[in-house]
């Protein structure tokens, strides 16, 4: 018996090591997908100059990823449930590596846009599957902790992207931001094949082609309409037509899903109040955070004068806050409950954003470092806990579909945040910018963005005649003040949204920290 007991304990320890190593492999996969969402924030100007790409092509280099990612998320969840989560995850990683190789080697903006679309499809396969494999790896008692590890990897990737992008661009050419994905995805594939057990739902329904088409059409049209609405205006005929088509497709999808026994869009999952309010919290966090991420890089690069790497480095306090929050989340949830921790995280988010909204043009980096640290802590507590809490309620058979629904809601929330805060920033910036004395063409260009205004000012400073240098200095100062004003307004509104979100979660989400253990169906 002692020998048998020792052997059993050794086997148990080996199994524990194996599944935690498998989780590390999955977390690496999530991290790669996550930082690729933001790495272009600092790389796009360099990429546009070296490729080269015009303004419309630059927009689609970014948006092709987002549109396809959102469109494919729901069918990807069902695909994984039916055909195997490990298989879907490894296929997604392989496609991501292949698309990254194409993006690295191309000399054509059009091909790069296609490569980014392929990366969006791959990301849609990887993201929900990374969370859906948890029930097959861990017993119910460990699932919350494991999900928190993945949520932390997802959260850390966003501020990590600009840092990696800036570091690579300082030493290599623009294609290096795609080259880095290739070895990372290769490691993820090998680790997943060797360490991750296959799991699927034998009773998963057949792929509903009509529902897949409706979801892809509706979500891609919604994302595209939101993106274009921020640029063209919300009354533009193309924007109105796209959003109306999205509403029609999604309405038909909802009606079809309600009539089917095992739908791709499983709205019955939202009947669980824990899943529903945790998903609402995760969506609102994405809405708020994408607004903050949107306004910071131009502030660092134009107003504070940082380069791409410097911009990434200035986001590091957020990483510090995230790391501290990731370590505190599990014990805090065990002591206080998920509802309290999510509300606390949202409150910290609100405090950071409201403090940041008071930034003046002469404040420098010190104020930003303070509120970014608190922002990272609040995002870590709220987002990690919300995702872990939502996924713990899912029956194992519906893990893929449920994860896809959660990530779709987050993606739509982020797209709405970018559009809403982008429109708010643009209007506030143009309203505060003084372009008096500038030719009409230069004034129009300066009103497009603070980066464009700096370019106009640099061009004007080279004109020694007619006080060009003085006018350029005045334009640059006005643009920086106008952008800081617009950023403050964005952070103020985002902070107020975070306050409302904290109140909603505290008032409506179930308070029992053990609401769900994942030990279902």
N, C-alpha and C positions, 0 to 999 in steps of 0.2 A: 504493500500500500504506500509506504513512504516514497518508493521509487516511482510508482505510478502518479502519486500526487505531485512530485517534483516535475515529472515529464509534462503533466497537465498544465502546471503553472508556467513552465517554459513555453509550451505551445500557445498559451493564452497571451503571454508577453510578446511572442513573435507575431501573433495575429494583431495585437494592439499596435505594434510598430508598423506593420504592413499597412493597416488602414490609415494611420496618421501620415505615413509617407505618401499614400495615395491621395490623401487630402492636400498635402503640400503640392503634389503634381497638378491637381485640379485648381488650387489657388494660383499657381503660376500661370495656368491657362487663362484664368479670369483676369489676372493682373495685366497680361499682354493685351487682351481685348480692351480692358478699361483704360490703360494709359494711351492706347491708340486713338481713343475718342478725343483726347485733348492735346496730343503731341503736335498737331497741325496749328494750334493756336500761336506758337512762336515760330513755326517752320514755314508758314505760308508766304511771308514776304520774300524769304530767300528762295523758296521753291519757284515762286512766280517770276523772279528775276532770272533764275538760271535755266528754267525749262524752255522757253518762257510761256506764260499763260496770261490771257487777258482777264478782266474783272469777272466776267460771266463764267469763264472756265474755273477761276479760283473758287468761286462760290460753289460750283458743282463738284469740285474736288473734295470739298468739305461735306456738302449736302448729300452726295450720292451714297455715302456710308450711312448717314442718318436715316434717309428715306427707306433704303432697302432693309436696314436693320429693323426698323419699326414694322415694315410690311411683313417680314418673314417670321417674326417672333412667335406668333400664335401657332401657325402650322408646324414650326420646328418643335414646339413642345409636344404636340400630338405625335409627330414623326418619331421622336425619341421614345415615347411611351410604347409605341407599337413595334418598332424595329430594333430597339435596344439603346439604352442611354450611353453606354460606353462607346458603342459603334458610332452613334451620332456625334458624340463629343470628339472622337478621334478624326472622323471625316471633316468636322468643322475646323479642327486645328490644321489638318492637312490643306484644306482649301484656303485657310488664312495664310499659311506659309507660302502657298503657290501664288496667291494674289499679291502678297507682299513682294515676292521675287519679280513678278511682272511690273509692279509699280517701281521697284528699284531700278530696273533695267531700261524702262521706256524713255523715249525722248519726245513723246507726243502727249500733250495735255488730254486729248480724247482717250487715249489708251489708259492714262492714269485715272481718269474718271471711271472707266470700266473696271480697273483694278480695285478702286475704292468701293465700287458697288459689290464686287466679289468679296471683299473683306467684310462688308456689311452683312452679306448673306452668311458668311462663315461665323461672324460674331453672333448672329441670331441662333445658329445651331449650338454654339458653345455656351452661351450665357445661361439659358434655362436648364440645360443639361448639367452644368456644373453644380447647380443647386439640387437638381432632381436625383443625383446619385447618392445624396446623403443618407436617405432612409435605408438604402441597401448596404451601406458601409457601417453605420453606427447604430447601436441600440438606442431606444428612446431616451434614456437618461443622458446620453452624450450628444444627441442631435442638436440641441440648442448651442452648445459650445462649438461644434463643428461648423454649423451654419454661421456663427459669429466670425469664425476664421475667414470663411469665404466672403462674407459681407465686408470684413475689414480689408481684404485684398481688393475688392471692388471699389471701396471708398478711397483707398490709398492711391489707386491708379490714376485718378483724376488730377490731383496736384503733382503726381510724379511725371506725367506726360510732358509738361512744359520744361521741367528740369532735364529730362533725358534728351528732349529735342534740342534744347539750347546747348547742352554739352556736346552732342553729336555734330551740330552745325558749326561749332567753334573749331572742330578738328577735321571734319569730313565734308563731303558734298551732300546735297539735299537728299539723295537716295538712301543715305545711311539711316534715315528715320524709318525706312521700310526694311532695310537689311537686318536691323537688330531683331525683327520679328522672326526671322527664319531659324536661327539656332534655338530660340526660346520655344517656338512651336514644336521643333523636332524633339527637344527634351520632354516637352509635355506629352507628345504622342507616345514616345517610348515608355515613359513612366505610367501613363494610363493603360497601355497594353499589358505591361508587366504586373501592375499593382492593383488595377481597378477591376472588380468583378462586374460581369455583365448583369444588367437588370432590365426588365421590361414588364409590361402589363399584358399577359396573354389574352385578356379579355378586351384589350383596347379596340375601339371601333376602327373600321376602315377609314382611310383618308377621305374626307368629304371634299371633293374637288370644287364644288360650288362654294362651300363655306371658305375654303382656302382662297379662292379667287376674290370673294367678297372681302375677306380680311386683308389680303394684300392690297387690293384696290382702295379700300376705305382708309386703311392706316397710312399708305403711301400718299394718297391724295390729301389726307389731313395734314401730314407732316409737310408736304410740299406747299400746301396752301398757307400754312402758318409761316413757313420760311419766306415765301414770296410776299405774303401780306405785310411783313415787316419792311420790305423794300419797296414794293409797288404801291402800297396803300390798301386799306381794307375794302375800299369801294371799287377797286380795279376789277373789270369784268372777268379776267382769268382767275383771279383769286376767289371771287364770288362763285364762279362756276365750279372750280375745284373743290371748294369747301361744301357746296351744295351736293356735288357728286359723292363726296366722302360721307356726308350725313345720310344720304340715301343708301349707299352700300352698307354702312354700319348698322343702319336701322333694319335693313333686310337680314343682315347677319344675326342681329339680336333676336328678331322674330323667328328665324329658322332655328337658332340655337335653343330657344325655349320649347320648341316642339320635338326636338330630338332627345333620345334617351342618353346618349353619350356624346355631347357636342364638343366641338373643338374650342369654342368659347363657352366655358362652363360657368355660367353666371350663378349656378347654385352654390359655388364655392363662396360667393359673397354673402350667402345667408349666414355663414358663421361670423358672428360679430368681431371675434378676434382677428380673423383673416381680413375682414372688411376694413376695420379701422387701422390695422397695421399697414394694409395696402394704401389706404388714404394717406396715412402719415408718410410712407415712403414716397408717394407721388408728390406730395406737397414739399417734402424735403428736396426732391429733385428739381421742382419748379423754382424754389428759392436759391438752391446752390448753383444751378446753371446761370442764374442772373448774376451771382457774384463772380463766377468764373469768367463770364462774358466781359465784365467791365474792368477786371484787374490787369490783364496783359497790356492793353493800350495805356493804362495809367502808369504802369511801371516803365514802359518803354518810351513813351512820349513825354509825360509830365516829369518823371523822375530820371529819365535819361539812361535807363538800363538797356543792355543788349539782350539777345534771346536767352543766353545762359543766365545773365543777371536776373532776368524776369523769372525764370524757373527757380533760382535760388531764393528769391524773395517770397516764394510760396512755401518754403520749408517750415516756417512756424505752424502752418496748417498741418503739415505732416506730423510735427511733434505733438500737436493736440490730438490728432487721430490715433497715434501710437499709444498715448496715455489712455485715451478713451477705450481703445480696444482691449487693453489690459484690465480696465475697471468694469467693463460692461457686464461680464458674467457674474462676478460677485455682487454687483449692485442689483442686477435683476433677481438673483436669489434672495437678496435681503429686502428689496423694496417692491419688486414686481415690475413687469414689463411696462405697464401703463405709466407708472411714475417715472421710470428711466427715460422713456420716449418723451414725455412731457418736459422732463428736466433738460434733455438734449435740445428740444425745440426752444426752450426758454433761453438756454445759452446761445443758440443760434440767433435768436431775436436780439439779445443783448449785444452780441458782437456786431451784427449788422447795423443796429441803431447807433452804436458807438462809431462805427466806420462811416456812417452817413454824415457825421459832423466834420469829416476831413476837409481841411482847407488847402488851397493851392500851395501854401508855404509850409505845410506840416512835415514834409519829408516822410521817410520810411518808418520812423519810430511808432507812430500811431498805428500804421498798417500792421506792423509786426505784432502788436498787442492784440488787435481784434482778430487777426488771422489765427492766432493760437487758440483763442476762445472759440472761434468758428470751427476749427478742426475738432476740438473736443466735443462741441455740441453736435456736429455732424456725425462723429463716431458713435456717440451714445444713442442718438435718435435713429440713424439709418441702420446701424448694425443690429440694434434691438428690434426695430420694426421688421426688417427682413427675416431675422431669425424667428421672430414670433409668428409671422405670417406663414412661413414655410413649415413650422412645426405643427400647424393645424392640418396640413394636407394629408389625405390618405395616400399611402405609398403608391397605389395603382394610378393615382392622378397627379403624381409629383411633377411630371413633365408639363402637363397642361397648366397646372397651377403656377408653376414657376414661370412659364411663358406669359400667363396673364399678369402676374406681378411685374415682370420686367417690361411688358408692354405698357402698363400703366405708368411705370417710372419713365419710360422713354417718351411717352406722350407728354407727361408732366415737364420733362426737361425741354422738349421742343416748344411747348407753350411758354415756358420761362424765357427761353432765348428770344422768341418772337415778341412777347409782351415787354420785356425789359429792354430789348433792342429798340423797339419803337419809342419807348419812354425816353431812353438815353438820347436817341437821335433827335427827337423833338426838343428836349431840354437843351442839348448842345447847340443846335442851330438857333434856338431862341436867345441864347445868351452870348453867341459869338458876334463880335463886332468886326464887320468886313468893310466898314466905311473907307472910301478912298481906293479900294481895289477895283481893277477892271472886272466886268461882269463874269467872264470866264473863270478868273482866278477866285472870285468870291464864291462861285458855285462849287468849284473844286474844294475850297477850304471848308465849305459847309458839309461835305460828304463825311468827313471824319477828322479826328485830331491828327491822325497820321498824315492825311492829305494836307491839312493846314500846315503842318511842319514842313512838308515837301514844298508847298507854295512859298513859305517863309524862307527856306533855304535858297530857292531860286531867286527870290526877291533880294536877298542879302548880297547876291553877286552883282546886282545892278547898282553901280555907284551913283548913277544919275538920279536926280529928282528925289533924293532922300530915301532911296530904296531900302537901304540897310535899316533906317529907323522904322519905316513902315513894316519891314519884315519882323523886327523885334517886337513891335506892338501886336502884330498878328499872332505871333507865337505865344506871347503872354496871354492874349485874349483867348486863344484856342485852349491853352492849358487851364485857364480859369473856367472856361465854359465846360470843358470836359469834366473837371473836378465837380462842378455844380451838378452836371447830369449824373455822374456816378453817385454823388450823395443822394440824389433823388431816387435812383434805382435802389440803393441800399436801404433807404428809409422805407420804401414800399415793400421790399423783400422782408425787412424786419417786422413790419406790421402783419404781413402774411404769416410769418413764423409765430407771432403772438397769437393770432387767431387759431393757427394749427395746434398750438400747445393747449389752448382752452378746449378745443374740440376733442382732442385725445383724452385730456383729463376728465372731461364730462361724459364722453360716450363709450370709450373703449372699456371692455371688461377689466376689472382690477385684479383678478386672480392670476398671479404669476405662473401658475401651473395649469393655465387654461387648456393648453394642448401639449402633449408630449410626443406627438408624431406617431403614437401607437394606434394606428387606425387602418381599416380596410386593407 
